[in-house]
Amino acid sequence: MDRSSIISQVQKQEAFVLSKQGLVSKSSLKKPRSKSLFKALFCCLGTRNGGQTGCTADHVPQTEKNGTIAKSDLLQCLPYHFYQFPGASLLPELNQQDVGKICAVIDLDETLVHSSFKPISNADFIVPVEIEGTTHQVYVLKRPYVDEFLQRMGELFECVLFTASLAKYADPVTDLLDKCGVFRARLFRESCVFHQGCYVKDLSRLGRDLKKTIILDNSPASYIFHPENAVPVQSWFDDTSDTELLSLIPIFEELSETEDVYTSLDQLRTP
């Protein structure tokens, strides 16, 4: 498979978590519509993923029309490697400025950015990544309104980047994306749990109260251990008219004031 397929191997067990096409509709920013937006996202993602057996090792990846491979399919094709973790929490102790805040775990690829080995004329970043002794250029597009979204999230939450991508790719991308230091911590693939062919973000290992922890991710497989903590988001590829992140701001503003995310998220899902 050629480089344009967005698969790169490093010692046969490394792959970027990259593109998964998702078209999103424009949503009103008025707070009364927050619940309907959330329910639409949750219902859409549930329908799209319903009926599938999920993360199986023999899953055959589907190539999208742009020649890339969806993130969920890419992860399913990786070899089985079970990581052993120490008993300590993944996150350090809370900073004084974040005491009392909810922890917002935020995904990177197809949630905040889209990356590709194929040259993109309007790329926001070009990040060199060394793979097996060869340096490759990764072209990165920022999702519309990602700067406004991160700025507001940083004001409301203890923000943590959690990606199943490799640090050698995700760390320099995050350096360029997060100029204001919104993310208090960054977690990469080695912090995931490999479960039934998927890299899962186990929120129970963060060292935070789960009643005050939220995860924003485009892949339901990433939060299968804690679906009740999830705010679904549509995958993003290159739609310049996308307003998903902007539309999510009022939802997170409401969630930031809750004492129990389970109750609040359940209310958002309820008609």
ZADO-1210 file (C-alpha; in nm, 4 decimals, padded with zeros to 6 digits):
<atoms>
<atom x="00.0000" y="00.0000" z="00.0000" code="MET" pos="1"/>
<atom x="00.1455" y="00.3352" z="-00.0969" code="ASP" pos="2"/>
<atom x="00.2081" y="00.6361" z="00.1257" code="ARG" pos="3"/>
<atom x="-00.1102" y="00.8120" z="00.0198" code="SER" pos="4"/>
<atom x="-00.3090" y="00.5436" z="00.2038" code="SER" pos="5"/>
<atom x="-00.2090" y="00.7116" z="00.5348" code="ILE" pos="6"/>
<atom x="-00.0532" y="00.3957" z="00.6735" code="ILE" pos="7"/>
<atom x="00.3024" y="00.4052" z="00.7950" code="SER" pos="8"/>
<atom x="00.4705" y="00.1279" z="00.9858" code="GLN" pos="9"/>
<atom x="00.7420" y="00.1718" z="01.2450" code="VAL" pos="10"/>
<atom x="00.8743" y="-00.1643" z="01.3519" code="GLN" pos="11"/>
<atom x="00.5487" y="-00.3080" z="01.2131" code="LYS" pos="12"/>
<atom x="00.3400" y="-00.1813" z="01.5017" code="GLN" pos="13"/>
<atom x="00.3112" y="00.1930" z="01.4427" code="GLU" pos="14"/>
<atom x="00.0397" y="00.3654" z="01.2491" code="ALA" pos="15"/>
<atom x="-00.0980" y="00.7146" z="01.2479" code="PHE" pos="16"/>
<atom x="-00.4516" y="00.7670" z="01.3584" code="VAL" pos="17"/>
<atom x="-00.5509" y="00.9839" z="01.0703" code="LEU" pos="18"/>
<atom x="-00.8433" y="01.0423" z="00.8409" code="SER" pos="19"/>
<atom x="-01.2000" y="00.9280" z="00.8748" code="LYS" pos="20"/>
<atom x="-01.4366" y="01.1230" z="00.6572" code="GLN" pos="21"/>
<atom x="-01.7403" y="01.2754" z="00.8207" code="GLY" pos="22"/>
<atom x="-01.9750" y="01.5411" z="00.6889" code="LEU" pos="23"/>
<atom x="-02.1455" y="01.7538" z="00.9485" code="VAL" pos="24"/>
<atom x="-02.4414" y="01.9788" z="00.9286" code="SER" pos="25"/>
<atom x="-02.4540" y="02.3346" z="01.0508" code="LYS" pos="26"/>
<atom x="-02.6170" y="02.3756" z="01.3902" code="SER" pos="27"/>
<atom x="-02.7619" y="02.6725" z="01.5702" code="SER" pos="28"/>
<atom x="-02.5526" y="02.8216" z="01.8485" code="LEU" pos="29"/>
<atom x="-02.8536" y="02.9103" z="02.0600" code="LYS" pos="30"/>
<atom x="-02.8546" y="02.7288" z="02.3920" code="LYS" pos="31"/>
<atom x="-03.2145" y="02.6028" z="02.3599" code="PRO" pos="32"/>
<atom x="-03.0933" y="02.3942" z="02.0676" code="ARG" pos="33"/>
<atom x="-02.8010" y="02.2430" z="02.2566" code="SER" pos="34"/>
<atom x="-02.9942" y="01.9324" z="02.3567" code="LYS" pos="35"/>
<atom x="-03.1193" y="01.8649" z="02.0055" code="SER" pos="36"/>
<atom x="-02.7700" y="01.9049" z="01.8652" code="LEU" pos="37"/>
<atom x="-02.6274" y="01.6661" z="02.1213" code="PHE" pos="38"/>
<atom x="-02.9006" y="01.4087" z="02.0634" code="LYS" pos="39"/>
<atom x="-02.8566" y="01.4340" z="01.6880" code="ALA" pos="40"/>
<atom x="-02.4849" y="01.3663" z="01.7210" code="LEU" pos="41"/>
<atom x="-02.5347" y="01.0812" z="01.9634" code="PHE" pos="42"/>
<atom x="-02.8093" y="00.9201" z="01.7563" code="CYS" pos="43"/>
<atom x="-02.6197" y="00.9591" z="01.4314" code="CYS" pos="44"/>
<atom x="-02.3043" y="00.7995" z="01.5680" code="LEU" pos="45"/>
<atom x="-02.4971" y="00.5207" z="01.7327" code="GLY" pos="46"/>
<atom x="-02.6764" y="00.4373" z="01.4083" code="THR" pos="47"/>
<atom x="-02.3593" y="00.4526" z="01.2061" code="ARG" pos="48"/>
<atom x="-02.1805" y="00.2137" z="01.4365" code="ASN" pos="49"/>
<atom x="-02.4761" y="-00.0032" z="01.5261" code="GLY" pos="50"/>
<atom x="-02.4824" y="-00.3611" z="01.4075" code="GLY" pos="51"/>
<atom x="-02.1078" y="-00.3843" z="01.3688" code="GLN" pos="52"/>
<atom x="-01.9048" y="-00.6384" z="01.5582" code="THR" pos="53"/>
<atom x="-01.6553" y="-00.3634" z="01.6327" code="GLY" pos="54"/>
<atom x="-01.2856" y="-00.4143" z="01.6873" code="CYS" pos="55"/>
<atom x="-01.1876" y="-00.7484" z="01.5442" code="THR" pos="56"/>
<atom x="-00.8404" y="-00.8485" z="01.4374" code="ALA" pos="57"/>
<atom x="-00.9599" y="-00.9958" z="01.1087" code="ASP" pos="58"/>
<atom x="-01.1509" y="-00.6844" z="01.0090" code="HIS" pos="59"/>
<atom x="-01.0858" y="-00.5820" z="00.6489" code="VAL" pos="60"/>
<atom x="-01.0185" y="-00.2068" z="00.6231" code="PRO" pos="61"/>
<atom x="-01.2379" y="00.0026" z="00.3985" code="GLN" pos="62"/>
<atom x="-01.0602" y="00.2479" z="00.1722" code="THR" pos="63"/>
<atom x="-01.2418" y="00.5755" z="00.1397" code="GLU" pos="64"/>
<atom x="-01.2930" y="00.7568" z="-00.1878" code="LYS" pos="65"/>
<atom x="-01.0053" y="00.9931" z="-00.1153" code="ASN" pos="66"/>
<atom x="-00.7652" y="00.6986" z="-00.0887" code="GLY" pos="67"/>
<atom x="-00.7207" y="00.7184" z="00.2874" code="THR" pos="68"/>
<atom x="-00.8196" y="00.4675" z="00.5509" code="ILE" pos="69"/>
<atom x="-01.0650" y="00.5419" z="00.8279" code="ALA" pos="70"/>
<atom x="-00.9236" y="00.5767" z="01.1776" code="LYS" pos="71"/>
<atom x="-01.1281" y="00.2915" z="01.3233" code="SER" pos="72"/>
<atom x="-01.0261" y="00.0600" z="01.0390" code="ASP" pos="73"/>
<atom x="-00.6637" y="00.1635" z="01.0698" code="LEU" pos="74"/>
<atom x="-00.6555" y="00.0752" z="01.4376" code="LEU" pos="75"/>
<atom x="-00.8245" y="-00.2597" z="01.3775" code="GLN" pos="76"/>
<atom x="-00.5495" y="-00.3684" z="01.1388" code="CYS" pos="77"/>
<atom x="-00.2675" y="-00.3222" z="01.3873" code="LEU" pos="78"/>
<atom x="-00.1018" y="-00.6295" z="01.5419" code="PRO" pos="79"/>
<atom x="-00.1908" y="-00.7383" z="01.8925" code="TYR" pos="80"/>
<atom x="00.0282" y="-00.5762" z="02.1538" code="HIS" pos="81"/>
<atom x="-00.0813" y="-00.5589" z="02.5144" code="PHE" pos="82"/>
<atom x="00.0823" y="-00.2826" z="02.7100" code="TYR" pos="83"/>
<atom x="00.1643" y="-00.3283" z="03.0761" code="GLN" pos="84"/>
<atom x="00.1036" y="-00.0228" z="03.2912" code="PHE" pos="85"/>
<atom x="00.2192" y="00.0685" z="03.6391" code="PRO" pos="86"/>
<atom x="-00.0466" y="00.1278" z="03.9004" code="GLY" pos="87"/>
<atom x="00.0080" y="00.5044" z="03.9103" code="ALA" pos="88"/>
<atom x="-00.2445" y="00.7395" z="03.7508" code="SER" pos="89"/>
<atom x="-00.1803" y="00.8635" z="03.4000" code="LEU" pos="90"/>
<atom x="-00.2265" y="01.2267" z="03.5008" code="LEU" pos="91"/>
<atom x="-00.0293" y="01.4257" z="03.7562" code="PRO" pos="92"/>
<atom x="-00.1970" y="01.5915" z="04.0516" code="GLU" pos="93"/>
<atom x="-00.4347" y="01.8742" z="03.9738" code="LEU" pos="94"/>
<atom x="-00.2911" y="02.2206" z="03.9282" code="ASN" pos="95"/>
<atom x="-00.4287" y="02.4680" z="04.1769" code="GLN" pos="96"/>
<atom x="-00.5978" y="02.6598" z="03.8963" code="GLN" pos="97"/>
<atom x="-00.7918" y="02.3490" z="03.7918" code="ASP" pos="98"/>
<atom x="-00.9233" y="02.2458" z="04.1319" code="VAL" pos="99"/>
<atom x="-01.3003" y="02.2011" z="04.1076" code="GLY" pos="100"/>
<atom x="-01.3004" y="02.1882" z="03.7288" code="LYS" pos="101"/>
<atom x="-01.4204" y="01.8967" z="03.5194" code="ILE" pos="102"/>
<atom x="-01.1524" y="01.7081" z="03.3290" code="CYS" pos="103"/>
<atom x="-01.2156" y="01.7276" z="02.9535" code="ALA" pos="104"/>
<atom x="-01.0362" y="01.4559" z="02.7572" code="VAL" pos="105"/>
<atom x="-01.0048" y="01.5619" z="02.3930" code="ILE" pos="106"/>
<atom x="-00.9103" y="01.3543" z="02.0888" code="ASP" pos="107"/>
<atom x="-00.6847" y="01.4872" z="01.8107" code="LEU" pos="108"/>
<atom x="-00.7307" y="01.3258" z="01.4676" code="ASP" pos="109"/>
<atom x="-01.0636" y="01.3787" z="01.2945" code="GLU" pos="110"/>
<atom x="-01.1795" y="01.5678" z="01.6023" code="THR" pos="111"/>
<atom x="-00.9503" y="01.8731" z="01.5953" code="LEU" pos="112"/>
<atom x="-00.7379" y="01.8170" z="01.2830" code="VAL" pos="113"/>
<atom x="-00.6982" y="01.6025" z="00.9733" code="HIS" pos="114"/>
<atom x="-00.3564" y="01.4805" z="00.8602" code="SER" pos="115"/>
<atom x="-00.2257" y="01.3277" z="00.5405" code="SER" pos="116"/>
<atom x="00.0970" y="01.2247" z="00.3708" code="PHE" pos="117"/>
<atom x="-00.0435" y="01.3516" z="00.0428" code="LYS" pos="118"/>
<atom x="00.0504" y="01.7184" z="-00.0123" code="PRO" pos="119"/>
<atom x="-00.2317" y="01.9586" z="00.0726" code="ILE" pos="120"/>
<atom x="-00.2045" y="02.3050" z="-00.0792" code="SER" pos="121"/>
<atom x="-00.3830" y="02.4792" z="00.2076" code="ASN" pos="122"/>
<atom x="-00.2258" y="02.2842" z="00.4944" code="ALA" pos="123"/>
<atom x="-00.2083" y="02.4759" z="00.8215" code="ASP" pos="124"/>
<atom x="00.0998" y="02.2823" z="00.9351" code="PHE" pos="125"/>
<atom x="00.3611" y="02.0631" z="00.7717" code="ILE" pos="126"/>
<atom x="00.5206" y="01.8353" z="01.0286" code="VAL" pos="127"/>
<atom x="00.8308" y="01.6243" z="00.9549" code="PRO" pos="128"/>
<atom x="00.8052" y="01.2742" z="01.1020" code="VAL" pos="129"/>
<atom x="01.0845" y="01.0176" z="01.0877" code="GLU" pos="130"/>
<atom x="00.9749" y="00.6642" z="01.0025" code="ILE" pos="131"/>
<atom x="01.2306" y="00.3872" z="00.9803" code="GLU" pos="132"/>
<atom x="01.5116" y="00.6328" z="00.9162" code="GLY" pos="133"/>
<atom x="01.3244" y="00.8337" z="00.6526" code="THR" pos="134"/>
<atom x="01.1685" y="01.1724" z="00.7192" code="THR" pos="135"/>
<atom x="00.8183" y="01.2154" z="00.5804" code="HIS" pos="136"/>
<atom x="00.6163" y="01.5350" z="00.5611" code="GLN" pos="137"/>
<atom x="00.2739" y="01.5183" z="00.7244" code="VAL" pos="138"/>
<atom x="00.0261" y="01.7813" z="00.6041" code="TYR" pos="139"/>
<atom x="-00.2181" y="01.8949" z="00.8715" code="VAL" pos="140"/>
<atom x="-00.5483" y="02.0791" z="00.8354" code="LEU" pos="141"/>
<atom x="-00.7091" y="02.2485" z="01.1345" code="LYS" pos="142"/>
<atom x="-01.0803" y="02.1970" z="01.1817" code="ARG" pos="143"/>
<atom x="-01.2760" y="02.5230" z="01.1463" code="PRO" pos="144"/>
<atom x="-01.3134" y="02.7120" z="01.4749" code="TYR" pos="145"/>
<atom x="-01.0667" y="02.4861" z="01.6539" code="VAL" pos="146"/>
<atom x="-00.8814" y="02.7882" z="01.7950" code="ASP" pos="147"/>
<atom x="-01.1977" y="02.9405" z="01.9406" code="GLU" pos="148"/>
<atom x="-01.3060" y="02.6037" z="02.0733" code="PHE" pos="149"/>
<atom x="-00.9780" y="02.5298" z="02.2500" code="LEU" pos="150"/>
<atom x="-00.9556" y="02.8778" z="02.3962" code="GLN" pos="151"/>
<atom x="-01.2993" y="02.8461" z="02.5540" code="ARG" pos="152"/>
<atom x="-01.2374" y="02.4896" z="02.6698" code="MET" pos="153"/>
<atom x="-00.9184" y="02.6001" z="02.8406" code="GLY" pos="154"/>
<atom x="-01.1149" y="02.8593" z="03.0354" code="GLU" pos="155"/>
<atom x="-01.3771" y="02.6096" z="03.1510" code="LEU" pos="156"/>
<atom x="-01.2013" y="02.2749" z="03.2013" code="PHE" pos="157"/>
<atom x="-00.8851" y="02.0920" z="03.2906" code="GLU" pos="158"/>
<atom x="-00.8105" y="01.9925" z="02.9297" code="CYS" pos="159"/>
<atom x="-00.6158" y="01.6763" z="02.8473" code="VAL" pos="160"/>
<atom x="-00.5153" y="01.5668" z="02.4980" code="LEU" pos="161"/>
<atom x="-00.5616" y="01.1910" z="02.4593" code="PHE" pos="162"/>
<atom x="-00.4825" y="01.0380" z="02.1229" code="THR" pos="163"/>
<atom x="-00.4151" y="00.6867" z="01.9970" code="ALA" pos="164"/>
<atom x="-00.1557" y="00.8319" z="01.7613" code="SER" pos="165"/>
<atom x="00.2173" y="00.8092" z="01.8203" code="LEU" pos="166"/>
<atom x="00.3859" y="01.0853" z="02.0146" code="ALA" pos="167"/>
<atom x="00.6399" y="01.1433" z="01.7349" code="LYS" pos="168"/>
<atom x="00.3497" y="01.2668" z="01.5198" code="TYR" pos="169"/>
<atom x="00.0958" y="01.3972" z="01.7705" code="ALA" pos="170"/>
<atom x="00.3325" y="01.5915" z="01.9956" code="ASP" pos="171"/>
<atom x="00.4682" y="01.8321" z="01.7291" code="PRO" pos="172"/>
<atom x="00.1180" y="01.8745" z="01.5844" code="VAL" pos="173"/>
<atom x="-00.0137" y="01.9674" z="01.9283" code="THR" pos="174"/>
<atom x="00.2768" y="02.2093" z="01.9789" code="ASP" pos="175"/>
<atom x="00.1606" y="02.3975" z="01.6702" code="LEU" pos="176"/>
<atom x="-00.2094" y="02.3660" z="01.7453" code="LEU" pos="177"/>
<atom x="-00.2065" y="02.4592" z="02.1133" code="ASP" pos="178"/>
<atom x="-00.0077" y="02.7813" z="02.1211" code="LYS" pos="179"/>
<atom x="-00.1818" y="02.8993" z="02.4380" code="CYS" pos="180"/>
<atom x="-00.1087" y="02.5894" z="02.6430" code="GLY" pos="181"/>
<atom x="-00.4694" y="02.4776" z="02.6856" code="VAL" pos="182"/>
<atom x="-00.3743" y="02.1130" z="02.7372" code="PHE" pos="183"/>
<atom x="-00.2469" y="02.0465" z="03.0869" code="ARG" pos="184"/>
<atom x="-00.1245" y="01.7026" z="02.9827" code="ALA" pos="185"/>
<atom x="-00.0834" y="01.4925" z="02.6689" code="ARG" pos="186"/>
<atom x="-00.1449" y="01.1203" z="02.6489" code="LEU" pos="187"/>
<atom x="-00.0515" y="00.9093" z="02.3470" code="PHE" pos="188"/>
<atom x="-00.0865" y="00.5533" z="02.2227" code="ARG" pos="189"/>
<atom x="00.1157" y="00.3958" z="02.5017" code="GLU" pos="190"/>
<atom x="-00.1438" y="00.5257" z="02.7495" code="SER" pos="191"/>
<atom x="-00.4277" y="00.3452" z="02.5715" code="CYS" pos="192"/>
<atom x="-00.5512" y="-00.0028" z="02.6560" code="VAL" pos="193"/>
<atom x="-00.5434" y="-00.2458" z="02.3641" code="PHE" pos="194"/>
<atom x="-00.8777" y="-00.4234" z="02.3821" code="HIS" pos="195"/>
<atom x="-01.0232" y="-00.6557" z="02.1163" code="GLN" pos="196"/>
<atom x="-00.8223" y="-00.4955" z="01.8406" code="GLY" pos="197"/>
<atom x="-00.8810" y="-00.1340" z="01.9461" code="CYS" pos="198"/>
<atom x="-00.6858" y="00.1285" z="02.1338" code="TYR" pos="199"/>
<atom x="-00.9259" y="00.2321" z="02.4092" code="VAL" pos="200"/>
<atom x="-00.8919" y="00.5397" z="02.6282" code="LYS" pos="201"/>
<atom x="-00.9637" y="00.4038" z="02.9752" code="ASP" pos="202"/>
<atom x="-01.0796" y="00.7046" z="03.1747" code="LEU" pos="203"/>
<atom x="-01.0570" y="00.5130" z="03.5013" code="SER" pos="204"/>
<atom x="-00.6771" y="00.5238" z="03.4752" code="ARG" pos="205"/>
<atom x="-00.6546" y="00.9024" z="03.4609" code="LEU" pos="206"/>
<atom x="-00.6690" y="00.9561" z="03.8361" code="GLY" pos="207"/>
<atom x="-00.9748" y="01.1809" z="03.8133" code="ARG" pos="208"/>
<atom x="-01.3266" y="01.1467" z="03.9518" code="ASP" pos="209"/>
<atom x="-01.5294" y="00.9883" z="03.6702" code="LEU" pos="210"/>
<atom x="-01.8332" y="01.1930" z="03.7708" code="LYS" pos="211"/>
<atom x="-01.6290" y="01.4974" z="03.6714" code="LYS" pos="212"/>
<atom x="-01.4667" y="01.3601" z="03.3557" code="THR" pos="213"/>
<atom x="-01.5819" y="01.4042" z="02.9947" code="ILE" pos="214"/>
<atom x="-01.4351" y="01.2702" z="02.6718" code="ILE" pos="215"/>
<atom x="-01.4763" y="01.4292" z="02.3270" code="LEU" pos="216"/>
<atom x="-01.3890" y="01.1848" z="02.0500" code="ASP" pos="217"/>
<atom x="-01.5117" y="01.1039" z="01.6993" code="ASN" pos="218"/>
<atom x="-01.4636" y="00.7284" z="01.7467" code="SER" pos="219"/>
<atom x="-01.7037" y="00.5464" z="01.9839" code="PRO" pos="220"/>
<atom x="-01.4517" y="00.2607" z="01.9997" code="ALA" pos="221"/>
<atom x="-01.2167" y="00.4946" z="02.1851" code="SER" pos="222"/>
<atom x="-01.4513" y="00.5303" z="02.4807" code="TYR" pos="223"/>
<atom x="-01.6276" y="00.1926" z="02.4851" code="ILE" pos="224"/>
<atom x="-01.5338" y="00.1506" z="02.8530" code="PHE" pos="225"/>
<atom x="-01.7074" y="00.4775" z="02.9473" code="HIS" pos="226"/>
<atom x="-01.9781" y="00.5699" z="02.6932" code="PRO" pos="227"/>
<atom x="-02.1721" y="00.7574" z="02.9624" code="GLU" pos="228"/>
<atom x="-01.8860" y="01.0090" z="02.9840" code="ASN" pos="229"/>
<atom x="-01.8775" y="01.0815" z="02.6125" code="ALA" pos="230"/>
<atom x="-01.9772" y="01.3809" z="02.4077" code="VAL" pos="231"/>
<atom x="-01.9884" y="01.2486" z="02.0487" code="PRO" pos="232"/>
<atom x="-01.8466" y="01.4535" z="01.7642" code="VAL" pos="233"/>
<atom x="-01.8683" y="01.3928" z="01.3917" code="GLN" pos="234"/>
<atom x="-01.5455" y="01.3008" z="01.2147" code="SER" pos="235"/>
<atom x="-01.3930" y="01.5821" z="01.0144" code="TRP" pos="236"/>
<atom x="-01.1965" y="01.5592" z="00.6921" code="PHE" pos="237"/>
<atom x="-01.1792" y="01.8873" z="00.5029" code="ASP" pos="238"/>
<atom x="-01.5224" y="02.0535" z="00.5035" code="ASP" pos="239"/>
<atom x="-01.4428" y="02.4239" z="00.5313" code="THR" pos="240"/>
<atom x="-01.8053" y="02.5053" z="00.6159" code="SER" pos="241"/>
<atom x="-01.8019" y="02.2813" z="00.9234" code="ASP" pos="242"/>
<atom x="-01.9263" y="02.4490" z="01.2427" code="THR" pos="243"/>
<atom x="-01.9333" y="02.1490" z="01.4757" code="GLU" pos="244"/>
<atom x="-01.6766" y="02.2748" z="01.7262" code="LEU" pos="245"/>
<atom x="-01.8358" y="02.6175" z="01.7395" code="LEU" pos="246"/>
<atom x="-02.1764" y="02.4604" z="01.7988" code="SER" pos="247"/>
<atom x="-02.0404" y="02.2452" z="02.0803" code="LEU" pos="248"/>
<atom x="-01.9196" y="02.5418" z="02.2850" code="ILE" pos="249"/>
<atom x="-02.2574" y="02.6182" z="02.4483" code="PRO" pos="250"/>
<atom x="-02.2976" y="02.2502" z="02.5356" code="ILE" pos="251"/>
<atom x="-01.9626" y="02.2470" z="02.7124" code="PHE" pos="252"/>
<atom x="-02.0392" y="02.5761" z="02.8821" code="GLU" pos="253"/>
<atom x="-02.3439" y="02.4098" z="03.0337" code="GLU" pos="254"/>
<atom x="-02.1552" y="02.0925" z="03.1246" code="LEU" pos="255"/>
<atom x="-01.8738" y="02.2849" z="03.2932" code="SER" pos="256"/>
<atom x="-02.1087" y="02.3859" z="03.5749" code="GLU" pos="257"/>
<atom x="-02.2318" y="02.0376" z="03.6629" code="THR" pos="258"/>
<atom x="-02.1347" y="01.8357" z="03.9684" code="GLU" pos="259"/>
<atom x="-02.2162" y="01.5047" z="03.8013" code="ASP" pos="260"/>
<atom x="-02.1510" y="01.4600" z="03.4280" code="VAL" pos="261"/>
<atom x="-02.3606" y="01.1422" z="03.4200" code="TYR" pos="262"/>
<atom x="-02.6740" y="01.3305" z="03.5204" code="THR" pos="263"/>
<atom x="-02.6085" y="01.6216" z="03.2868" code="SER" pos="264"/>
<atom x="-02.5207" y="01.4104" z="02.9848" code="LEU" pos="265"/>
<atom x="-02.8238" y="01.1923" z="03.0436" code="ASP" pos="266"/>
<atom x="-03.0421" y="01.5024" z="03.0507" code="GLN" pos="267"/>
<atom x="-02.8925" y="01.6219" z="02.7238" code="LEU" pos="268"/>
<atom x="-02.9779" y="01.2886" z="02.5633" code="ARG" pos="269"/>
<atom x="-03.3318" y="01.2858" z="02.6972" code="THR" pos="270"/>
<atom x="-03.6069" y="01.4476" z="02.4849" code="PRO" pos="271"/>
</atoms>
